[in-house]
Amino acid sequence: MNTLSTLSQALGSDGALPAWSDQPDPRQILRENDPDIYKAIELERQRQTNGIELIASENYVFPEVLAAAGSVLTNKYAEGYPGRRYYGGCQYVDIAEKIAIDRAQALFGAEHVNVQPHSGAQANAAVYMALLKPRDTVLAMKLDHGGHLSHGFHLNSSGHYYNFTHYGLNPETERIDYDIIRQMAEEHQPQLLLVGASAYPRHFDYPTLREIADETGCLLMMDMAHVAGLVATGLHPDPVPYCDVVTTTTHKTLRGTRGGLILCKEAYAKAIDRAVFPGMQGGPLMHVIAAKAVGFKLAMEASFKAYQQQILDNAQALSAILQREGLRSVSGGTDNHLLLIDLNNLAREEITGKLVELSLDNAAIHCNKNMIPFDPRKAMVTSGIRLGTPAATTRGMKEPQFEQIGRWIASIAHNPKDTALQETVRDEVLAMVQAFPTPA
């Protein structure tokens, strides 16, 4: 019996959807019974509403996703997998998880899907556990060249349990040099070649990476957390046909709930599932899995592709105006939703990523400091900032708004200690965002 017929059977003979219980608004209950937490949530809501969010890994979820994430499914323990649970009473959460799996497979064309990882980092850790032995060698991108903590950073569990060696970017192009990856793969003979990044604004050449993996006899893995929404809509090269395993988060460009996802070839399905549960996790978060399912459904709609295209168009508009205003983009621009801005060319020693992040925050423009390739500064100071277009695009902002945002960013980056300027920009930002409400 398929998932839809099971659901219809569960609803009853007429197939009617039952009404959710007519309980008081939970937000009002929270306000009355825990005003301290309610206030913290409300202040954050106001911050998100009254500013411009440019952190590349953040977005506003669909309202339907928020509803599923806050549902009664949070009450249910469901260790195991659909049809093979260690707890009773899982027949309805099984429906939700099967729907999530089916939709993820359809969205990404994957042979096998695991929707249970709590986060992208845990998805990566589960893949390592499934496919590697302790101290096996992995070749991945350097953290300070755009990689991720879970790609072998020495303070992360990945760097503790496995032998990561890292490739960097070409110092002239600030792009991946695939000849260097091939040379390093031949030299180090890794068991796994890992690609993907948290601050790399360019496409990946998957056919070449597949060739390198095959030549050296290793597995190929892609962490597409940042670009999953673009991949899902065909607006970014697709890693799934070329990689043995693909991991992702379900938020960022995908605009779903916070969580992780693993896509893999059928040959690795059992090992991946065992590594997620019981290897890495206990009970899955069923309310989050339901919210993932909702996000996958919405990502299949035609409007979602138009939205992803607008994310790309806005990134191009932002890149162009920043360069006209004297700010240098690492690698000369972007192919995706994010930009990495090098502040060193401002030729003033005191202008750092940390300072510009704080100054922009005071102006209600939110981004994050970020190391740039070959950065002379430490990770908590940095010489760059990272900017992303998804969240503001979700609010309906287009090229004209991003051109104005770029002018604001440039003016503050050139004068990051001018508090009067920050106050002026904050007022202008507040005036602009009134026309672009955040999702309910």
C-alpha positions as CSV (number, residue, x, y, z in Angstrom):
1,M,0.0,0.0,0.0
2,N,1.5,3.4,-0.9
3,T,1.8,6.4,1.4
4,L,-1.2,8.3,0.0
5,S,-3.6,5.3,0.3
6,T,-2.4,4.7,3.8
7,L,-3.1,8.3,4.7
8,S,-6.6,8.1,3.2
9,Q,-7.3,5.0,5.1
10,A,-6.2,6.7,8.3
11,L,-8.5,9.6,7.7
12,G,-11.6,7.5,7.5
13,S,-14.1,6.5,4.9
14,D,-14.8,10.0,3.6
15,G,-11.2,11.0,3.5
16,A,-12.0,14.3,5.2
17,L,-9.3,16.2,7.0
18,P,-10.0,16.5,10.7
19,A,-9.8,20.0,12.2
20,W,-6.9,20.7,14.5
21,S,-7.9,21.0,18.1
22,D,-9.5,24.3,19.0
23,Q,-6.9,25.2,21.6
24,P,-5.9,28.7,22.6
25,D,-3.1,30.3,20.6
26,P,0.1,28.8,22.0
27,R,1.9,32.1,21.5
28,Q,-0.6,33.7,23.9
29,I,-0.2,30.9,26.4
30,L,3.6,31.4,26.3
31,R,3.2,35.1,26.7
32,E,1.1,34.6,29.8
33,N,3.1,31.8,31.4
34,D,6.7,32.6,30.4
35,P,7.0,36.3,29.6
36,D,10.8,36.3,29.7
37,I,11.1,33.7,26.9
38,Y,8.2,35.3,25.0
39,K,10.0,38.7,25.1
40,A,13.2,37.1,23.8
41,I,11.3,35.6,20.9
42,E,9.4,38.8,20.2
43,L,12.6,40.8,20.2
44,E,14.2,38.4,17.7
45,R,11.0,38.6,15.5
46,Q,11.3,42.4,15.5
47,R,15.0,42.2,14.6
48,Q,14.2,39.9,11.7
49,T,11.4,42.2,10.6
50,N,13.1,45.5,10.9
51,G,16.5,44.6,9.4
52,I,17.8,43.1,6.2
53,E,19.2,39.6,6.6
54,L,22.2,38.9,4.5
55,I,23.7,35.9,6.3
56,A,24.1,33.4,3.5
57,S,23.1,30.4,5.6
58,E,19.8,31.9,6.9
59,N,16.4,32.3,5.4
60,Y,12.7,32.6,6.4
61,V,10.9,29.3,6.4
62,F,7.6,28.9,4.7
63,P,4.7,29.4,7.1
64,E,3.5,25.9,6.4
65,V,6.9,24.6,7.5
66,L,6.7,26.6,10.7
67,A,3.3,25.0,11.4
68,A,4.6,21.5,10.9
69,A,7.6,22.1,13.0
70,G,5.4,23.3,15.9
71,S,3.0,20.4,15.7
72,V,2.2,17.6,18.2
73,L,4.6,15.3,16.3
74,T,7.2,16.7,18.7
75,N,5.6,14.5,21.4
76,K,6.4,11.2,19.6
77,Y,9.4,9.1,20.0
78,A,10.1,6.9,17.0
79,E,13.5,5.2,17.2
80,G,14.2,3.2,14.1
81,Y,12.7,3.6,10.6
82,P,9.2,3.4,9.1
83,G,7.8,-0.1,9.7
84,R,10.8,-1.0,11.9
85,R,10.3,1.1,15.1
86,Y,11.4,0.3,18.6
87,Y,8.3,2.1,20.0
88,G,4.6,1.5,19.5
89,G,2.1,4.0,18.2
90,C,4.3,5.1,15.3
91,Q,1.8,4.4,12.5
92,Y,1.1,8.1,11.8
93,V,4.6,9.4,12.2
94,D,5.6,6.6,9.8
95,I,3.3,8.2,7.2
96,A,5.0,11.6,7.7
97,E,8.5,10.1,7.3
98,K,7.6,8.1,4.2
99,I,6.2,11.2,2.6
100,A,9.4,13.1,3.4
101,I,11.5,10.3,1.9
102,D,9.4,10.0,-1.2
103,R,9.5,13.8,-1.8
104,A,13.2,14.1,-1.2
105,Q,13.9,11.3,-3.7
106,A,11.6,12.9,-6.3
107,L,13.1,16.4,-5.7
108,F,16.7,15.4,-6.0
109,G,16.5,12.2,-8.1
110,A,18.3,10.2,-5.4
111,E,18.4,6.4,-5.2
112,H,18.2,6.4,-1.4
113,V,17.4,9.1,1.2
114,N,17.7,9.4,4.9
115,V,15.7,12.3,6.4
116,Q,16.6,11.8,10.0
117,P,19.8,13.7,10.6
118,H,19.3,16.6,13.0
119,S,21.7,18.8,11.1
120,G,24.1,19.0,8.2
121,A,27.1,18.4,10.5
122,Q,25.4,15.2,11.9
123,A,24.6,14.1,8.4
124,N,28.3,14.5,7.5
125,A,29.4,12.7,10.6
126,A,27.1,9.8,9.8
127,V,28.5,9.5,6.3
128,Y,32.0,9.3,7.7
129,M,31.0,6.6,10.2
130,A,29.3,4.6,7.4
131,L,32.0,4.8,4.8
132,L,35.3,5.2,6.7
133,K,37.3,3.6,9.4
134,P,39.0,5.8,12.1
135,R,42.2,7.5,10.7
136,D,41.2,6.9,7.1
137,T,42.2,9.8,4.8
138,V,39.8,12.4,3.5
139,L,40.7,15.1,1.0
140,A,38.6,18.3,1.5
141,M,38.6,22.1,1.1
142,K,40.4,24.2,3.7
143,L,38.2,25.9,6.2
144,D,39.8,29.3,5.6
145,H,39.4,28.9,1.9
146,G,35.7,28.4,2.1
147,G,35.3,24.9,3.6
148,H,33.2,23.9,6.7
149,L,34.0,23.0,10.3
150,S,32.7,19.4,9.7
151,H,35.2,18.9,6.8
152,G,38.1,18.1,9.0
153,F,38.7,21.2,11.2
154,H,41.0,20.0,14.0
155,L,38.6,21.1,16.8
156,N,35.7,19.3,15.1
157,S,35.1,15.6,15.7
158,S,35.8,15.0,11.9
159,G,39.3,16.3,12.4
160,H,39.7,14.2,15.6
161,Y,38.7,10.8,14.2
162,Y,39.8,11.0,10.6
163,N,43.0,12.0,8.8
164,F,41.9,15.0,6.8
165,T,44.2,16.7,4.3
166,H,43.1,19.9,2.7
167,Y,43.3,21.6,-0.7
168,G,43.0,25.3,-1.1
169,L,42.2,27.7,-3.9
170,N,44.4,29.0,-6.6
171,P,46.0,32.2,-5.3
172,E,45.5,34.0,-8.7
173,T,42.0,32.9,-9.6
174,E,40.7,32.3,-6.0
175,R,38.9,29.3,-7.5
176,I,39.4,25.5,-7.1
177,D,42.3,24.2,-9.1
178,Y,41.3,20.7,-10.1
179,D,44.8,19.8,-11.2
180,I,46.0,20.4,-7.6
181,I,43.2,18.2,-6.3
182,R,44.2,15.5,-8.7
183,Q,47.9,15.7,-7.6
184,M,46.9,15.7,-3.9
185,A,44.6,12.7,-4.5
186,E,47.4,10.8,-6.2
187,E,49.8,11.7,-3.4
188,H,47.6,11.0,-0.4
189,Q,45.4,8.2,-1.8
190,P,42.3,9.3,0.2
191,Q,39.4,6.9,0.9
192,L,37.0,9.9,0.4
193,L,37.2,13.0,-1.7
194,L,34.9,15.6,-0.2
195,V,33.7,18.8,-1.9
196,G,31.3,21.5,-0.9
197,A,31.8,24.7,1.1
198,S,30.2,27.3,3.3
199,A,31.9,30.3,1.6
200,Y,32.7,29.4,-2.0
201,P,30.8,31.5,-4.5
202,R,31.6,29.4,-7.6
203,H,30.3,26.2,-9.2
204,F,31.9,22.8,-8.8
205,D,33.0,20.7,-11.7
206,Y,31.5,17.3,-10.8
207,P,32.5,15.4,-13.9
208,T,36.2,16.2,-13.3
209,L,35.8,15.4,-9.6
210,R,34.3,12.0,-10.5
211,E,37.2,11.3,-12.8
212,I,39.7,12.1,-10.0
213,A,37.8,9.9,-7.6
214,D,37.7,7.0,-10.1
215,E,41.4,7.4,-11.0
216,T,42.5,7.2,-7.3
217,G,39.9,4.6,-6.2
218,C,38.1,6.7,-3.6
219,L,34.5,7.7,-2.9
220,L,33.1,11.1,-3.9
221,M,30.9,13.1,-1.5
222,M,29.3,16.5,-1.9
223,D,28.1,18.7,0.9
224,M,25.6,20.9,-1.0
225,A,24.1,22.6,2.1
226,H,24.4,26.1,0.7
227,V,23.2,25.4,-2.8
228,A,20.5,22.7,-2.3
229,G,17.6,25.0,-3.4
230,L,19.5,25.9,-6.6
231,V,20.3,22.3,-7.3
232,A,16.7,21.2,-6.7
233,T,15.5,23.7,-9.4
234,G,18.2,22.9,-11.9
235,L,19.9,26.3,-11.5
236,H,23.2,24.9,-10.2
237,P,25.2,21.9,-11.4
238,D,23.7,18.7,-10.0
239,P,26.1,16.6,-7.8
240,V,23.7,13.6,-7.4
241,P,24.5,11.8,-10.6
242,Y,28.2,12.0,-10.0
243,C,28.6,11.5,-6.2
244,D,28.4,8.4,-4.1
245,V,26.9,10.4,-1.3
246,V,25.4,14.0,-1.1
247,T,24.6,15.7,2.2
248,T,22.7,18.9,2.8
249,T,20.9,21.0,5.3
250,T,17.2,21.6,4.6
251,H,17.2,25.3,5.3
252,K,19.4,28.0,3.6
253,T,18.4,28.2,-0.1
254,L,16.0,25.3,0.3
255,R,14.0,27.5,2.7
256,G,12.8,24.6,4.9
257,T,13.2,23.8,8.5
258,R,16.6,23.5,10.2
259,G,17.8,19.9,9.7
260,G,20.0,17.5,7.7
261,L,19.5,15.1,4.8
262,I,21.6,12.4,3.2
263,L,21.2,11.3,-0.4
264,C,23.2,8.3,-1.6
265,K,23.6,5.4,-4.1
266,E,21.6,2.3,-3.2
267,A,24.8,0.5,-2.6
268,Y,25.5,2.6,0.5
269,A,21.9,2.7,1.8
270,K,22.2,0.2,4.6
271,A,25.5,1.5,5.9
272,I,24.2,5.1,5.9
273,D,20.9,4.2,7.7
274,R,22.8,2.2,10.4
275,A,25.2,5.1,10.9
276,V,22.4,7.6,11.4
277,F,20.5,5.3,13.7
278,P,21.7,3.8,16.0
279,G,25.2,5.0,15.1
280,M,24.8,8.8,15.5
281,Q,21.4,9.5,16.9
282,G,18.5,8.1,19.0
283,G,15.0,9.2,18.4
284,P,14.4,11.2,15.2
285,L,12.7,14.6,15.5
286,M,9.3,13.7,13.9
287,H,8.0,17.3,13.9
288,V,11.2,18.4,12.1
289,I,10.9,15.5,9.6
290,A,7.3,16.5,8.8
291,A,8.5,20.1,8.3
292,K,11.1,18.8,6.0
293,A,8.4,17.0,4.0
294,V,6.5,20.2,3.7
295,G,9.5,22.1,2.5
296,F,10.3,19.4,-0.2
297,K,6.7,19.7,-1.5
298,L,6.9,23.5,-1.8
299,A,10.3,23.2,-3.5
300,M,8.7,21.3,-6.3
301,E,6.4,24.1,-7.3
302,A,7.1,26.3,-10.3
303,S,7.1,29.4,-8.2
304,F,10.1,28.0,-6.2
305,K,12.3,27.9,-9.3
306,A,11.3,31.5,-10.1
307,Y,12.3,32.4,-6.5
308,Q,15.7,30.6,-6.9
309,Q,16.3,32.5,-10.1
310,Q,15.6,35.8,-8.3
311,I,18.1,34.8,-5.6
312,L,20.7,34.4,-8.4
313,D,19.7,37.7,-10.1
314,N,19.9,39.5,-6.8
315,A,23.3,38.1,-6.1
316,Q,24.5,39.4,-9.4
317,A,23.0,42.9,-8.8
318,L,24.6,43.0,-5.4
319,S,28.0,41.9,-6.7
320,A,27.9,44.5,-9.5
321,I,27.1,47.4,-7.3
322,L,29.6,46.5,-4.6
323,Q,32.4,46.3,-7.2
324,R,31.3,49.7,-8.6
325,E,31.5,51.1,-5.1
326,G,35.0,49.8,-4.6
327,L,34.6,46.6,-2.7
328,R,36.4,43.5,-4.1
329,S,34.5,40.2,-4.5
330,V,36.7,37.1,-3.9
331,S,37.1,35.3,-7.3
332,G,35.7,38.3,-9.1
333,G,32.0,37.6,-8.5
334,T,29.6,34.7,-7.8
335,D,27.8,31.8,-9.5
336,N,25.4,31.2,-6.6
337,H,23.6,33.0,-3.8
338,L,26.6,34.3,-1.8
339,L,29.5,36.7,-2.1
340,L,32.7,36.9,-0.2
341,I,34.0,40.4,0.1
342,D,37.7,41.2,0.6
343,L,38.1,44.3,2.8
344,N,41.9,44.4,2.4
345,N,41.7,46.6,-0.7
346,L,40.3,49.4,1.4
347,A,44.0,49.9,2.4
348,R,43.2,50.8,6.0
349,E,44.5,48.5,8.6
350,E,41.7,49.0,11.1
351,I,39.0,47.9,8.7
352,T,38.3,44.3,9.5
353,G,35.5,41.8,8.9
354,K,34.7,42.0,12.6
355,L,34.4,45.8,12.6
356,V,32.3,45.9,9.4
357,E,29.9,43.2,10.6
358,L,29.3,45.2,13.8
359,S,28.9,48.5,12.0
360,L,26.4,46.9,9.5
361,D,24.6,45.3,12.4
362,N,24.2,48.7,13.9
363,A,22.6,49.8,10.6
364,A,20.2,46.9,10.6
365,I,22.0,45.1,7.9
366,H,23.0,41.7,9.1
367,C,25.9,39.7,7.7
368,N,28.9,37.7,9.1
369,K,32.6,38.3,9.2
370,N,34.4,35.6,7.2
371,M,37.9,34.6,6.5
372,I,39.0,35.1,2.9
373,P,41.5,32.8,1.1
374,F,45.1,33.4,2.4
375,D,43.6,35.7,5.1
376,P,46.4,37.2,7.3
377,R,43.9,37.8,10.2
378,K,42.5,35.3,12.7
379,A,39.0,33.7,12.4
380,M,37.4,36.0,15.0
381,V,38.7,39.1,13.3
382,T,38.9,38.3,9.5
383,S,39.6,40.4,6.5
384,G,36.2,39.7,4.8
385,I,32.5,39.6,5.1
386,R,30.1,37.0,3.6
387,L,26.8,38.2,2.1
388,G,23.9,36.1,0.9
389,T,20.7,36.9,-1.0
390,P,18.1,34.2,0.0
391,A,16.4,35.8,3.0
392,A,15.9,39.2,1.6
393,T,14.7,37.6,-1.7
394,T,12.1,35.7,0.3
395,R,10.7,39.0,1.4
396,G,10.2,40.0,-2.2
397,M,13.3,42.3,-2.7
398,K,14.6,42.4,-6.2
399,E,17.5,44.1,-8.1
400,P,16.6,47.7,-7.3
401,Q,16.5,46.9,-3.6
402,F,19.8,45.0,-3.7
403,E,21.5,47.8,-5.5
404,Q,20.4,50.1,-2.7
405,I,21.6,47.6,-0.1
406,G,24.9,47.4,-1.9
407,R,25.3,51.2,-1.7
408,W,24.5,51.1,2.0
409,I,27.0,48.3,2.6
410,A,29.8,50.1,0.7
411,S,29.2,53.4,2.4
412,I,29.5,51.8,5.8
413,A,32.5,49.5,4.8
414,H,34.4,52.6,3.7
415,N,33.5,54.4,7.0
416,P,32.9,51.7,9.6
417,K,33.4,54.0,12.6
418,D,30.9,56.6,11.5
419,T,28.0,56.1,13.9
420,A,25.9,58.9,12.5
421,L,26.0,57.2,9.1
422,Q,25.0,53.9,10.7
423,E,22.0,55.6,12.3
424,T,21.0,57.3,9.0
425,V,21.2,54.0,7.2
426,R,19.2,52.2,9.9
427,D,16.4,54.7,9.4
428,E,16.5,54.2,5.7
429,V,16.5,50.4,6.0
430,L,13.5,50.5,8.3
431,A,11.6,52.7,5.8
432,M,12.4,50.3,3.0
433,V,11.6,47.0,4.7
434,Q,8.0,48.2,5.5
435,A,7.1,47.3,1.9
436,F,8.6,43.8,2.3
437,P,7.0,42.0,5.2
438,T,8.5,38.8,6.5
439,P,6.5,35.6,6.1
440,A,3.9,35.0,8.9
